[in-house]
Amino acid sequence: MPNEPDINGGTDVLTETETKLEKPKLFKVLLHNDDFTTMEFVVWVLEYVFMREEPEAIAIMLKVHNEGVGIAGIYPYDIAYMKAQKAMNLAKAREYPLLVTVEEE
């Protein structure tokens, strides 16, 4: 019978197929400098949205202030996009023009 298992010492070999999982692409969340958003607010956003400790948040804020842009964090796309939107919504609610963008690492 063709579909019955061979229990009499058959020579069929089962091979395992390899499944390779690729790491998801990562995306940088960038904060951009402007002339209106306060430094204190940027530090607060970095602490509240991006879970940065205060010294790190201050360092990132100073990079944004001095160089025009700074990396708030690096995440898979969905998380990066959500955090960028959350940061901009918080800024908009306080009437700050903070620009947050997401780009592939």
N, CA, C and O atoms as a Tinker XYZ file with bonds, in Angstrom:
   420  protein
     1  N      0.851000   -1.177000    0.000000    73     2
     2  CA     0.000000    0.000000    0.000000    64     1     3
     3  C      0.890000    1.231000    0.000000    63     2     4     5
     4  O      1.797000    1.324000    0.827000    81     3
     5  N      0.660000    2.178000   -0.899000    73     3     6
     6  CA     1.600000    3.276000   -1.115000    64     5     7
     7  C      1.680000    4.309000    0.023000    63     6     8     9
     8  O      2.762000    4.860000    0.229000    81     7
     9  N      0.625000    4.601000    0.762000    73     7    10
    10  CA     0.673000    5.662000    1.753000    64     9    11
    11  C      0.894000    5.193000    3.189000    63    10    12    13
    12  O      0.801000    5.988000    4.125000    81    11
    13  N      1.185000    3.905000    3.362000    73    11    14
    14  CA     1.432000    3.400000    4.707000    64    13    15
    15  C      2.896000    3.609000    5.062000    63    14    16    17
    16  O      3.761000    3.557000    4.187000    81    15
    17  N      3.187000    3.849000    6.363000    73    15    18
    18  CA     4.587000    4.011000    6.759000    64    17    19
    19  C      5.340000    2.697000    6.596000    63    18    20    21
    20  O      4.781000    1.616000    6.783000    81    19
    21  N      6.602000    2.809000    6.248000    73    19    22
    22  CA     7.446000    1.632000    6.061000    64    21    23
    23  C      8.045000    1.247000    7.406000    63    22    24    25
    24  O      8.958000    1.909000    7.899000    81    23
    25  N      7.521000    0.158000    8.007000    73    23    26
    26  CA     7.996000   -0.262000    9.327000    64    25    27
    27  C      8.950000   -1.444000    9.234000    63    26    28    29
    28  O      9.359000   -1.998000   10.254000    81    27
    29  N      9.300000   -1.826000    8.025000    73    27    30
    30  CA    10.163000   -2.997000    7.841000    64    29    31
    31  C     11.593000   -2.597000    7.493000    63    30    32    33
    32  O     12.245000   -3.282000    6.705000    81    31
    33  N     12.095000   -1.498000    8.066000    73    31    34
    34  CA    13.496000   -1.122000    7.850000    64    33    35
    35  C     13.766000   -0.508000    6.501000    63    34    36    37
    36  O     14.825000   -0.741000    5.920000    81    35
    37  N     12.850000    0.260000    5.997000    73    35    38
    38  CA    13.032000    0.912000    4.718000    64    37    39
    39  C     14.215000    1.879000    4.740000    63    38    40    41
    40  O     14.729000    2.203000    5.811000    81    39
    41  N     14.635000    2.324000    3.609000    73    39    42
    42  CA    15.811000    3.185000    3.516000    64    41    43
    43  C     15.464000    4.636000    3.207000    63    42    44    45
    44  O     16.350000    5.424000    2.877000    81    43
    45  N     14.189000    4.999000    3.308000    73    43    46
    46  CA    13.820000    6.392000    3.061000    64    45    47
    47  C     14.419000    7.280000    4.152000    63    46    48    49
    48  O     14.393000    6.934000    5.333000    81    47
    49  N     14.944000    8.403000    3.750000    73    47    50
    50  CA    15.573000    9.328000    4.695000    64    49    51
    51  C     14.756000   10.614000    4.713000    63    50    52    53
    52  O     14.445000   11.195000    3.673000    81    51
    53  N     14.426000   11.031000    5.908000    73    51    54
    54  CA    13.740000   12.310000    6.036000    64    53    55
    55  C     14.794000   13.397000    6.210000    63    54    56    57
    56  O     15.683000   13.280000    7.053000    81    55
    57  N     14.695000   14.434000    5.423000    73    55    58
    58  CA    15.666000   15.528000    5.557000    64    57    59
    59  C     14.961000   16.736000    6.147000    63    58    60    61
    60  O     13.789000   16.998000    5.877000    81    59
    61  N     15.714000   17.460000    6.960000    73    59    62
    62  CA    15.169000   18.664000    7.573000    64    61    63
    63  C     15.400000   19.827000    6.628000    63    62    64    65
    64  O     16.509000   20.024000    6.131000    81    63
    65  N     14.366000   20.585000    6.385000    73    63    66
    66  CA    14.562000   21.761000    5.546000    64    65    67
    67  C     14.988000   22.913000    6.437000    63    66    68    69
    68  O     14.461000   23.099000    7.534000    81    67
    69  N     15.936000   23.671000    5.955000    73    67    70
    70  CA    16.422000   24.801000    6.740000    64    69    71
    71  C     15.566000   26.017000    6.470000    63    70    72    73
    72  O     15.285000   26.364000    5.323000    81    71
    73  N     15.158000   26.653000    7.546000    73    71    74
    74  CA    14.418000   27.895000    7.430000    64    73    75
    75  C     15.293000   28.982000    8.016000    63    74    76    77
    76  O     15.632000   28.953000    9.199000    81    75
    77  N     15.647000   29.921000    7.200000    73    75    78
    78  CA    16.505000   30.999000    7.658000    64    77    79
    79  C     15.649000   32.226000    7.921000    63    78    80    81
    80  O     14.960000   32.723000    7.030000    81    79
    81  N     15.702000   32.705000    9.151000    73    79    82
    82  CA    14.965000   33.915000    9.482000    64    81    83
    83  C     15.908000   35.096000    9.382000    63    82    84    85
    84  O     16.996000   35.095000    9.957000    81    83
    85  N     15.479000   36.089000    8.653000    73    83    86
    86  CA    16.293000   37.290000    8.541000    64    85    87
    87  C     15.879000   38.264000    9.625000    63    86    88    89
    88  O     14.702000   38.368000    9.971000    81    87
    89  N     16.865000   38.978000   10.160000    73    87    90
    90  CA    16.553000   40.011000   11.136000    64    89    91
    91  C     15.797000   41.120000   10.418000    63    90    92    93
    92  O     16.099000   41.436000    9.268000    81    91
    93  N     14.817000   41.710000   11.093000    73    91    94
    94  CA    14.088000   42.801000   10.434000    64    93    95
    95  C     15.018000   43.989000   10.227000    63    94    96    97
    96  O     15.938000   44.218000   11.012000    81    95
    97  N     14.768000   44.733000    9.171000    73    95    98
    98  CA    15.546000   45.945000    8.930000    64    97    99
    99  C     15.275000   46.925000   10.064000    63    98   100   101
   100  O     14.176000   46.975000   10.618000    81    99
   101  N     16.286000   47.691000   10.391000    73    99   102
   102  CA    16.142000   48.676000   11.459000    64   101   103
   103  C     16.082000   50.072000   10.868000    63   102   104   105
   104  O     16.644000   50.353000    9.810000    81   103
   105  N     15.377000   50.939000   11.591000    73   103   106
   106  CA    15.170000   52.311000   11.135000    64   105   107
   107  C     15.535000   53.286000   12.236000    63   106   108   109
   108  O     15.253000   53.058000   13.412000    81   107
   109  N     16.178000   54.395000   11.827000    73   107   110
   110  CA    16.566000   55.444000   12.763000    64   109   111
   111  C     15.415000   56.432000   12.899000    63   110   112   113
   112  O     14.780000   56.808000   11.914000    81   111
   113  N     15.160000   56.845000   14.135000    73   111   114
   114  CA    14.202000   57.918000   14.384000    64   113   115
   115  C     15.034000   59.172000   14.623000    63   114   116   117
   116  O     15.818000   59.240000   15.569000    81   115
   117  N     14.854000   60.160000   13.755000    73   115   118
   118  CA    15.665000   61.373000   13.801000    64   117   119
   119  C     14.854000   62.562000   14.293000    63   118   120   121
   120  O     13.731000   62.795000   13.846000    81   119
   121  N     15.441000   63.308000   15.218000    73   119   122
   122  CA    14.850000   64.571000   15.663000    64   121   123
   123  C     15.582000   65.689000   14.938000    63   122   124   125
   124  O     16.808000   65.674000   14.830000    81   123
   125  N     14.814000   66.664000   14.439000    73   123   126
   126  CA    15.394000   67.777000   13.695000    64   125   127
   127  C     15.262000   69.070000   14.490000    63   126   128   129
   128  O     14.255000   69.311000   15.155000    81   127
   129  N     16.292000   69.887000   14.406000    73   127   130
   130  CA    16.310000   71.151000   15.129000    64   129   131
   131  C     15.352000   72.166000   14.490000    63   130   132   133
   132  O     15.152000   72.181000   13.276000    81   131
   133  N     14.779000   72.998000   15.334000    73   131   134
   134  CA    14.004000   74.143000   14.863000    64   133   135
   135  C     14.216000   75.274000   15.863000    63   134   136   137
   136  O     14.832000   75.074000   16.910000    81   135
   137  N     13.714000   76.441000   15.546000    73   135   138
   138  CA    13.949000   77.615000   16.397000    64   137   139
   139  C     12.890000   77.811000   17.474000    63   138   140   141
   140  O     12.953000   78.796000   18.210000    81   139
   141  N     11.923000   76.911000   17.591000    73   139   142
   142  CA    10.808000   77.136000   18.515000    64   141   143
   143  C     10.663000   76.069000   19.602000    63   142   144   145
   144  O     10.321000   76.392000   20.740000    81   143
   145  N     10.915000   74.825000   19.268000    73   143   146
   146  CA    10.760000   73.751000   20.249000    64   145   147
   147  C     11.827000   73.913000   21.331000    63   146   148   149
   148  O     13.014000   74.039000   21.027000    81   147
   149  N     11.404000   73.910000   22.578000    73   147   150
   150  CA    12.362000   74.139000   23.664000    64   149   151
   151  C     13.245000   72.916000   23.896000    63   150   152   153
   152  O     12.867000   71.780000   23.611000    81   151
   153  N     14.426000   73.192000   24.422000    73   151   154
   154  CA    15.359000   72.116000   24.749000    64   153   155
   155  C     14.762000   71.208000   25.819000    63   154   156   157
   156  O     14.934000   69.990000   25.778000    81   155
   157  N     14.070000   71.803000   26.764000    73   155   158
   158  CA    13.451000   71.035000   27.849000    64   157   159
   159  C     12.421000   70.055000   27.302000    63   158   160   161
   160  O     12.335000   68.913000   27.754000    81   159
   161  N     11.635000   70.516000   26.315000    73   159   162
   162  CA    10.630000   69.635000   25.727000    64   161   163
   163  C     11.287000   68.468000   24.988000    63   162   164   165
   164  O     10.825000   67.331000   25.087000    81   163
   165  N     12.359000   68.744000   24.254000    73   163   166
   166  CA    13.062000   67.686000   23.519000    64   165   167
   167  C     13.617000   66.651000   24.501000    63   166   168   169
   168  O     13.516000   65.450000   24.252000    81   167
   169  N     14.195000   67.101000   25.602000    73   167   170
   170  CA    14.702000   66.178000   26.619000    64   169   171
   171  C     13.547000   65.344000   27.171000    63   170   172   173
   172  O     13.677000   64.132000   27.340000    81   171
   173  N     12.420000   65.995000   27.450000    73   171   174
   174  CA    11.262000   65.279000   27.979000    64   173   175
   175  C     10.768000   64.213000   26.988000    63   174   176   177
   176  O     10.460000   63.092000   27.392000    81   175
   177  N     10.691000   64.554000   25.707000    73   175   178
   178  CA    10.265000   63.596000   24.677000    64   177   179
   179  C     11.229000   62.407000   24.626000    63   178   180   181
   180  O     10.803000   61.256000   24.528000    81   179
   181  N     12.509000   62.693000   24.694000    73   179   182
   182  CA    13.501000   61.613000   24.664000    64   181   183
   183  C     13.356000   60.688000   25.870000    63   182   184   185
   184  O     13.552000   59.479000   25.755000    81   183
   185  N     13.020000   61.246000   27.005000    73   183   186
   186  CA    12.823000   60.434000   28.202000    64   185   187
   187  C     11.492000   59.678000   28.146000    63   186   188   189
   188  O     11.439000   58.482000   28.435000    81   187
   189  N     10.430000   60.374000   27.776000    73   187   190
   190  CA     9.070000   59.819000   27.829000    64   189   191
   191  C      8.778000   58.842000   26.683000    63   190   192   193
   192  O      8.239000   57.759000   26.911000    81   191
   193  N      9.128000   59.222000   25.468000    73   191   194
   194  CA     8.788000   58.400000   24.294000    64   193   195
   195  C      9.882000   57.372000   23.991000    63   194   196   197
   196  O      9.595000   56.222000   23.658000    81   195
   197  N     11.140000   57.808000   24.113000    73   195   198
   198  CA    12.253000   56.955000   23.693000    64   197   199
   199  C     12.979000   56.290000   24.865000    63   198   200   201
   200  O     13.995000   55.623000   24.674000    81   199
   201  N     12.449000   56.477000   26.084000    73   199   202
   202  CA    12.958000   55.810000   27.291000    64   201   203
   203  C     14.457000   56.033000   27.529000    63   202   204   205
   204  O     15.176000   55.116000   27.928000    81   203
   205  N     14.908000   57.250000   27.281000    73   203   206
   206  CA    16.310000   57.602000   27.524000    64   205   207
   207  C     16.464000   58.128000   28.943000    63   206   208   209
   208  O     15.580000   58.809000   29.462000    81   207
   209  N     17.587000   57.810000   29.561000    73   207   210
   210  CA    17.909000   58.387000   30.862000    64   209   211
   211  C     18.254000   59.860000   30.644000    63   210   212   213
   212  O     18.663000   60.246000   29.549000    81   211
   213  N     18.091000   60.675000   31.673000    73   211   214
   214  CA    18.282000   62.118000   31.524000    64   213   215
   215  C     19.638000   62.512000   30.926000    63   214   216   217
   216  O     19.659000   63.332000   30.007000    81   215
   217  N     20.768000   61.974000   31.397000    73   215   218
   218  CA    22.051000   62.397000   30.798000    64   217   219
   219  C     22.134000   62.092000   29.300000    63   218   220   221
   220  O     22.650000   62.900000   28.528000    81   219
   221  N     21.627000   60.930000   28.894000    73   219   222
   222  CA    21.636000   60.564000   27.475000    64   221   223
   223  C     20.682000   61.461000   26.686000    63   222   224   225
   224  O     20.996000   61.874000   25.569000    81   223
   225  N     19.527000   61.758000   27.263000    73   223   226
   226  CA    18.551000   62.633000   26.600000    64   225   227
   227  C     19.142000   64.025000   26.386000    63   226   228   229
   228  O     18.950000   64.631000   25.332000    81   227
   229  N     19.851000   64.521000   27.377000    73   227   230
   230  CA    20.479000   65.844000   27.251000    64   229   231
   231  C     21.546000   65.820000   26.160000    63   230   232   233
   232  O     21.643000   66.758000   25.369000    81   231
   233  N     22.352000   64.749000   26.111000    73   231   234
   234  CA    23.390000   64.635000   25.083000    64   233   235
   235  C     22.779000   64.603000   23.682000    63   234   236   237
   236  O     23.290000   65.251000   22.768000    81   235
   237  N     21.693000   63.854000   23.509000    73   235   238
   238  CA    21.027000   63.790000   22.200000    64   237   239
   239  C     20.437000   65.151000   21.848000    63   238   240   241
   240  O     20.562000   65.609000   20.712000    81   239
   241  N     19.794000   65.798000   22.818000    73   239   242
   242  CA    19.213000   67.130000   22.576000    64   241   243
   243  C     20.290000   68.112000   22.140000    63   242   244   245
   244  O     20.070000   68.895000   21.216000    81   243
   245  N     21.454000   68.085000   22.791000    73   243   246
   246  CA    22.538000   68.996000   22.421000    64   245   247
   247  C     23.056000   68.708000   21.015000    63   246   248   249
   248  O     23.426000   69.628000   20.285000    81   247
   249  N     23.083000   67.428000   20.636000    73   247   250
   250  CA    23.484000   67.080000   19.266000    64   249   251
   251  C     22.480000   67.652000   18.267000    63   250   252   253
   252  O     22.866000   68.205000   17.237000    81   251
   253  N     21.195000   67.517000   18.577000    73   251   254
   254  CA    20.153000   68.085000   17.707000    64   253   255
   255  C     20.333000   69.603000   17.616000    63   254   256   257
   256  O     20.276000   70.175000   16.528000    81   255
   257  N     20.547000   70.239000   18.748000    73   255   258
   258  CA    20.685000   71.700000   18.804000    64   257   259
   259  C     21.919000   72.179000   18.035000    63   258   260   261
   260  O     21.850000   73.157000   17.290000    81   259
   261  N     23.047000   71.486000   18.218000    73   259   262
   262  CA    24.307000   71.947000   17.627000    64   261   263
   263  C     24.530000   71.485000   16.191000    63   262   264   265
   264  O     25.148000   72.194000   15.397000    81   263
   265  N     24.029000   70.301000   15.858000    73   263   266
   266  CA    24.302000   69.745000   14.528000    64   265   267
   267  C     23.074000   69.715000   13.625000    63   266   268   269
   268  O     23.189000   69.406000   12.439000    81   267
   269  N     21.905000   70.029000   14.170000    73   267   270
   270  CA    20.701000   70.091000   13.355000    64   269   271
   271  C     19.859000   68.831000   13.355000    63   270   272   273
   272  O     18.676000   68.872000   13.017000    81   271
   273  N     20.456000   67.716000   13.730000    73   271   274
   274  CA    19.711000   66.453000   13.746000    64   273   275
   275  C     20.393000   65.498000   14.727000    63   274   276   277
   276  O     21.608000   65.545000   14.919000    81   275
   277  N     19.584000   64.632000   15.344000    73   275   278
   278  CA    20.121000   63.631000   16.261000    64   277   279
   279  C     19.264000   62.387000   16.234000    63   278   280   281
   280  O     18.077000   62.447000   15.914000    81   279
   281  N     19.863000   61.262000   16.571000    73   279   282
   282  CA    19.160000   59.976000   16.557000    64   281   283
   283  C     18.532000   59.736000   17.927000    63   282   284   285
   284  O     19.225000   59.643000   18.940000    81   283
   285  N     17.208000   59.637000   17.931000    73   283   286
   286  CA    16.480000   59.358000   19.173000    64   285   287
   287  C     16.523000   57.874000   19.501000    63   286   288   289
   288  O     16.521000   57.493000   20.671000    81   287
   289  N     16.561000   57.031000   18.466000    73   287   290
   290  CA    16.592000   55.590000   18.677000    64   289   291
   291  C     16.594000   54.850000   17.356000    63   290   292   293
   292  O     16.369000   55.435000   16.297000    81   291
   293  N     16.852000   53.543000   17.435000    73   291   294
   294  CA    16.878000   52.675000   16.258000    64   293   295
   295  C     15.997000   51.472000   16.562000    63   294   296   297
   296  O     16.204000   50.766000   17.549000    81   295
   297  N     15.003000   51.247000   15.692000    73   295   298
   298  CA    13.968000   50.244000   15.952000    64   297   299
   299  C     13.526000   49.583000   14.654000    63   298   300   301
   300  O     13.827000   50.086000   13.572000    81   299
   301  N     12.806000   48.449000   14.751000    73   299   302
   302  CA    12.097000   47.938000   13.568000    64   301   303
   303  C     11.097000   49.008000   13.095000    63   302   304   305
   304  O     10.686000   49.869000   13.873000    81   303
   305  N     10.717000   48.943000   11.827000    73   303   306
   306  CA     9.936000   50.024000   11.217000    64   305   307
   307  C      8.674000   50.391000   11.998000    63   306   308   309
   308  O      8.442000   51.571000   12.262000    81   307
   309  N      7.859000   49.414000   12.370000    73   307   310
   310  CA     6.583000   49.721000   13.025000    64   309   311
   311  C      6.787000   50.496000   14.322000    63   310   312   313
   312  O      6.053000   51.441000   14.610000    81   311
   313  N      7.777000   50.097000   15.092000    73   311   314
   314  CA     8.040000   50.781000   16.358000    64   313   315
   315  C      8.608000   52.169000   16.097000    63   314   316   317
   316  O      8.216000   53.134000   16.753000    81   315
   317  N      9.529000   52.276000   15.142000    73   315   318
   318  CA    10.119000   53.580000   14.801000    64   317   319
   319  C      9.031000   54.549000   14.355000    63   318   320   321
   320  O      9.001000   55.696000   14.802000    81   319
   321  N      8.140000   54.099000   13.479000    73   319   322
   322  CA     7.075000   54.963000   12.967000    64   321   323
   323  C      6.139000   55.388000   14.097000    63   322   324   325
   324  O      5.753000   56.555000   14.176000    81   323
   325  N      5.773000   54.450000   14.970000    73   323   326
   326  CA     4.866000   54.752000   16.079000    64   325   327
   327  C      5.485000   55.781000   17.025000    63   326   328   329
   328  O      4.811000   56.719000   17.451000    81   327
   329  N      6.768000   55.609000   17.352000    73   327   330
   330  CA     7.431000   56.537000   18.266000    64   329   331
   331  C      7.569000   57.918000   17.623000    63   330   332   333
   332  O      7.405000   58.931000   18.302000    81   331
   333  N      7.865000   57.969000   16.337000    73   331   334
   334  CA     7.968000   59.257000   15.637000    64   333   335
   335  C      6.627000   59.978000   15.662000    63   334   336   337
   336  O      6.569000   61.178000   15.931000    81   335
   337  N      5.552000   59.249000   15.384000    73   335   338
   338  CA     4.213000   59.856000   15.391000    64   337   339
   339  C      3.840000   60.341000   16.791000    63   338   340   341
   340  O      3.287000   61.430000   16.946000    81   339
   341  N      4.140000   59.543000   17.799000    73   339   342
   342  CA     3.826000   59.915000   19.174000    64   341   343
   343  C      4.565000   61.195000   19.561000    63   342   344   345
   344  O      3.976000   62.096000   20.159000    81   343
   345  N      5.854000   61.277000   19.220000    73   343   346
   346  CA     6.644000   62.467000   19.539000    64   345   347
   347  C      6.085000   63.704000   18.845000    63   346   348   349
   348  O      5.973000   64.765000   19.459000    81   347
   349  N      5.734000   63.571000   17.566000    73   347   350
   350  CA     5.200000   64.735000   16.841000    64   349   351
   351  C      3.814000   65.123000   17.345000    63   350   352   353
   352  O      3.487000   66.309000   17.386000    81   351
   353  N      2.996000   64.145000   17.731000    73   351   354
   354  CA     1.674000   64.459000   18.287000    64   353   355
   355  C      1.796000   65.203000   19.614000    63   354   356   357
   356  O      1.044000   66.144000   19.869000    81   355
   357  N      2.738000   64.786000   20.460000    73   355   358
   358  CA     2.964000   65.488000   21.723000    64   357   359
   359  C      3.433000   66.921000   21.467000    63   358   360   361
   360  O      3.008000   67.853000   22.149000    81   359
   361  N      4.311000   67.085000   20.479000    73   359   362
   362  CA     4.805000   68.424000   20.137000    64   361   363
   363  C      3.668000   69.289000   19.582000    63   362   364   365
   364  O      3.524000   70.455000   19.951000    81   363
   365  N      2.878000   68.708000   18.704000    73   363   366
   366  CA     1.782000   69.455000   18.094000    64   365   367
   367  C      0.778000   69.912000   19.156000    63   366   368   369
   368  O      0.250000   71.021000   19.074000    81   367
   369  N      0.517000   69.064000   20.147000    73   367   370
   370  CA    -0.420000   69.407000   21.220000    64   369   371
   371  C      0.082000   70.605000   22.024000    63   370   372   373
   372  O     -0.708000   71.331000   22.627000    81   371
   373  N      1.393000   70.805000   22.027000    73   371   374
   374  CA     1.987000   71.937000   22.745000    64   373   375
   375  C      2.389000   73.057000   21.793000    63   374   376   377
   376  O      3.071000   74.005000   22.184000    81   375
   377  N      1.962000   72.939000   20.546000    73   375   378
   378  CA     2.207000   73.919000   19.494000    64   377   379
   379  C      3.686000   74.108000   19.179000    63   378   380   381
   380  O      4.134000   75.216000   18.887000    81   379
   381  N      4.439000   73.006000   19.243000    73   379   382
   382  CA     5.838000   73.019000   18.815000    64   381   383
   383  C      5.916000   72.389000   17.435000    63   382   384   385
   384  O      5.211000   71.419000   17.156000    81   383
   385  N      6.773000   72.934000   16.561000    73   383   386
   386  CA     6.901000   72.373000   15.204000    64   385   387
   387  C      7.949000   71.267000   15.099000    63   386   388   389
   388  O      8.564000   71.111000   14.045000    81   387
   389  N      8.164000   70.510000   16.146000    73   387   390
   390  CA     9.197000   69.476000   16.145000    64   389   391
   391  C      8.988000   68.514000   14.983000    63   390   392   393
   392  O      7.904000   67.959000   14.802000    81   391
   393  N     10.054000   68.328000   14.194000    73   391   394
   394  CA    10.011000   67.387000   13.080000    64   393   395
   395  C     10.751000   66.125000   13.486000    63   394   396   397
   396  O     11.900000   66.177000   13.924000    81   395
   397  N     10.078000   64.990000   13.335000    73   395   398
   398  CA    10.662000   63.683000   13.627000    64   397   399
   399  C     10.510000   62.832000   12.377000    63   398   400   401
   400  O      9.401000   62.654000   11.873000    81   399
   401  N     11.606000   62.314000   11.883000    73   399   402
   402  CA    11.551000   61.498000   10.666000    64   401   403
   403  C     12.115000   60.108000   10.949000    63   402   404   405
   404  O     12.804000   59.883000   11.944000    81   403
   405  N     11.797000   59.185000   10.040000    73   403   406
   406  CA    12.262000   57.800000   10.141000    64   405   407
   407  C     12.996000   57.487000    8.846000    63   406   408   409
   408  O     12.488000   57.736000    7.753000    81   407
   409  N     14.204000   56.935000    8.988000    73   407   410
   410  CA    14.924000   56.509000    7.783000    64   409   411
   411  C     15.643000   55.198000    8.042000    63   410   412   413
   412  O     16.043000   54.899000    9.168000    81   411
   413  N     15.799000   54.425000    6.982000    73   411   414
   414  CA    16.443000   53.115000    7.103000    64   413   415
   415  C     17.878000   53.284000    7.544000    63   414   416   417
   416  O     18.583000   54.192000    7.105000    81   415
   417  N     18.298000   52.383000    8.425000    73   415   418
   418  CA    19.673000   52.453000    8.930000    64   417   419
   419  C     20.648000   51.986000    7.863000    63   418   420
   420  O     21.857000   51.971000    8.096000    81   419
